[in-house]
């Protein structure tokens, strides 16, 4: 077996936070050096001066979380100046490579293997990097880069296929993603490696204690949703579902954690429905605080229009909290039983409301829920990636 302790790995990522950070930090203990080049948009710094909803989630401070960073993990910032317009975005793959290559040369970075998270733009830049330095490439397809980008037009399809066809190993987070990749013409072996969770942060905790820490009422049923406030996450359907839920459960409160471009729209809908005393947009919260929120709630809801394999699903299940959501992406591969929660068709807020109402009446066994993902810790997921690395080294 190849000893990775004398090897260096370089990660090309769109952020070093939440699931990408957790995975990299877990893998780092197996390598000598881990180099992480993080793409971010300097234009988003305008959010300090101009109130444009959602712009702040693209800033450098948002993209990079240095808390508890392992000593052998070295972070490099890759600023990319471009307007987030489709025809511009689809043409920045080589630009991303040039920024990365300059960082490598400037800092004399030596690496043995490349791992790109997301097929665009990191996967595309990684493919060029592989050719220049003659190093093996692992690419991971997550969500929109699999189910959305290839189907926009031929240019997008060619971009994504370039990333995939030049990879030594292709991984993705769900069987549904794998099926999509095969349908667009990928004839290589595709490894399914799910997202995971940090079991040092996400585990069952006392509900009353967590509510007291967050100043939440003890006498209410609490619904929680965590995710970027973007259209794809479907929060509008949860908001529209609440009036029907309140017919069955008057003492329900709903908290939505996250920030994004839909915040003003969601708040205006809450205002219009006169639900200001029932639904609360609490904004972005520190990652290690999310465990408190999850353990404080009675039910976790993710009403996404599409997904790859959402990390928050694993995190909520690890806390022993039932999951209600849309039957999209790889979610149904884990929510297989009513003992864990319920799924409905995306955008059907009536079915969503009925499932939430039913689940609020159920008595769930938190031990059954948390044990359902005991094999999905980041350490367990890392072992799967290590097998892929050794395969190409």
QUIKAFEN-V810031 format. One record per residue. N is the residue number from 1. OMEGA is omega in whole degrees, -180 to 180 (none if undefined). D_CENTER is the distance of its C-alpha to the mean C-alpha in whole Angstrom. Layout:
((N:OMEGA:D_CENTER) (N:OMEGA:D_CENTER))
This chain:
((1:-179:32) (2:176:30) (3:-178:30) (4:-176:27) (5:177:28) (6:-179:30) (7:175:27) (8:178:25) (9:177:22) (10:178:20) (11:173:16) (12:-171:16) (13:177:12) (14:172:11) (15:172:10) (16:179:11) (17:-179:10) (18:-167:7) (19:178:6) (20:177:8) (21:-177:11) (22:-179:11) (23:-180:11) (24:-179:14) (25:179:16) (26:-179:16) (27:-170:17) (28:-175:20) (29:-180:22) (30:-175:23) (31:175:24) (32:178:27) (33:176:25) (34:179:21) (35:-177:21) (36:178:17) (37:-171:18) (38:176:15) (39:172:16) (40:-175:16) (41:179:19) (42:-179:22) (43:-180:23) (44:177:20) (45:176:22) (46:-179:25) (47:176:23) (48:-174:25) (49:-178:28) (50:-179:27) (51:175:25) (52:-175:23) (53:175:20) (54:-177:16) (55:-175:18) (56:-179:17) (57:178:13) (58:-179:14) (59:178:17) (60:-179:17) (61:179:17) (62:-174:14) (63:-173:13) (64:178:14) (65:-175:15) (66:-178:18) (67:177:18) (68:179:19) (69:176:19) (70:-175:21) (71:-178:24) (72:176:24) (73:-176:21) (74:-174:22) (75:176:20) (76:-178:21) (77:-180:20) (78:-179:20) (79:180:21) (80:-178:21) (81:175:24) (82:175:23) (83:-177:23) (84:178:20) (85:-171:22) (86:-173:22) (87:174:25) (88:-177:24) (89:-177:20) (90:-177:21) (91:-173:24) (92:-179:22) (93:180:21) (94:175:25) (95:178:25) (96:177:21) (97:-178:23) (98:178:26) (99:179:24) (100:-177:23) (101:177:26) (102:178:28) (103:180:26) (104:-178:27) (105:-178:30) (106:-174:31) (107:178:29) (108:-179:31) (109:174:28) (110:-179:29) (111:-179:26) (112:-176:27) (113:180:23) (114:172:20) (115:180:17) (116:173:15) (117:-176:11) (118:-175:11) (119:177:14) (120:1:15) (121:-176:16) (122:-180:16) (123:180:17) (124:178:20) (125:178:21) (126:179:20) (127:177:23) (128:179:25) (129:178:25) (130:-178:26) (131:-177:29) (132:-173:30) (133:178:30) (134:178:30) (135:-178:27) (136:-176:25) (137:170:22) (138:176:18) (139:178:16) (140:173:12) (141:-173:12) (142:-173:8) (143:-176:8) (144:179:11) (145:178:12) (146:-172:14) (147:-176:15) (148:-170:15) (149:-176:17) (150:-172:19) (151:180:21) (152:176:22) (153:-176:25) (154:180:27) (155:178:26) (156:180:22) (157:180:23) (158:178:25) (159:-177:22) (160:180:19) (161:177:22) (162:178:23) (163:-175:20) (164:-175:20) (165:179:24) (166:180:24) (167:173:22) (168:177:24) (169:176:21) (170:173:18) (171:173:15) (172:-165:13) (173:-178:11) (174:176:13) (175:180:17) (176:175:16) (177:179:15) (178:179:17) (179:180:20) (180:-179:19) (181:179:19) (182:-179:22) (183:-180:24) (184:171:23) (185:177:25) (186:-178:24) (187:174:26) (188:174:25) (189:179:24) (190:-179:20) (191:176:18) (192:178:16) (193:-174:14) (194:167:11) (195:-178:8) (196:-180:10) (197:179:11) (198:-176:14) (199:174:17) (200:-180:18) (201:-173:16) (202:179:16) (203:-178:19) (204:179:21) (205:-178:23) (206:-176:26) (207:-178:25) (208:179:28) (209:-178:27) (210:178:24) (211:180:25) (212:179:28) (213:-177:26) (214:-178:24) (215:178:27) (216:-178:26) (217:-179:29) (218:-172:30) (219:-179:32) (220:168:29) (221:-175:27) (222:173:23) (223:-179:20) (224:170:17) (225:-180:14) (226:178:11) (227:176:8) (228:-179:9) (229:178:13) (230:-175:13) (231:-176:15) (232:-178:12) (233:170:11) (234:-178:15) (235:180:16) (236:179:19) (237:175:20) (238:179:19) (239:180:22) (240:180:24) (241:-170:24) (242:178:25) (243:179:29) (244:178:29) (245:-178:28) (246:175:30) (247:-178:33) (248:-176:32) (249:-177:31) (250:-174:32) (251:-179:31) (252:169:27) (253:-179:25) (254:178:22) (255:180:19) (256:-178:16) (257:179:14) (258:179:12) (259:180:14) (260:-172:14) (261:-178:17) (262:-173:18) (263:-178:19) (264:179:22) (265:180:22) (266:-180:21) (267:179:23) (268:177:26) (269:176:26) (270:178:26) (271:-177:29) (272:-179:30) (273:-179:30) (274:-178:31) (275:-177:28) (276:178:28) (277:-179:29) (278:-178:27) (279:-176:23) (280:174:22) (281:-172:19) (282:177:19) (283:180:17) (284:178:14) (285:178:15) (286:-175:15) (287:-177:12) (288:175:15) (289:-177:16) (290:178:14) (291:176:16) (292:-180:19) (293:-178:17) (294:180:16) (295:178:20) (296:-173:22) (297:175:21) (298:-174:22) (299:176:20) (300:-177:16) (301:176:15) (302:-173:12) (303:-172:14) (304:174:12) (305:174:14) (306:-178:12) (307:166:9) (308:176:8) (309:-166:8) (310:179:6) (311:-177:5) (312:177:8) (313:179:10) (314:-178:11) (315:-179:11) (316:178:13) (317:179:15) (318:177:16) (319:179:18) (320:-177:20) (321:178:19) (322:-173:19) (323:172:16) (324:-178:17) (325:180:15) (326:178:16) (327:-178:17) (328:177:14) (329:-177:13) (330:-176:13) (331:-178:13) (332:176:17) (333:-179:17) (334:176:16) (335:-174:18) (336:-173:21) (337:176:23) (338:176:24) (339:-178:24) (340:-178:21) (341:-177:20) (342:179:21) (343:176:19) (344:180:21) (345:179:21) (346:177:18) (347:178:20) (348:-174:23) (349:177:23) (350:177:26) (351:178:25) (352:-179:22) (353:179:25) (354:179:27) (355:179:24) (356:-180:23) (357:179:27) (358:-176:28) (359:177:25) (360:178:26) (361:-175:30) (362:172:28) (363:-176:29) (364:175:26) (365:-176:26) (366:179:24) (367:177:25) (368:-178:24) (369:-177:21) (370:-180:20) (371:-179:22) (372:-179:20) (373:-177:17) (374:178:19) (375:-177:18) (376:175:15) (377:179:15) (378:178:13) (379:179:17) (380:178:18) (381:180:15) (382:179:16) (383:179:20) (384:177:18) (385:180:17) (386:177:21) (387:179:23) (388:179:21) (389:-179:22) (390:-180:26) (391:-176:26) (392:178:26) (393:none:28))
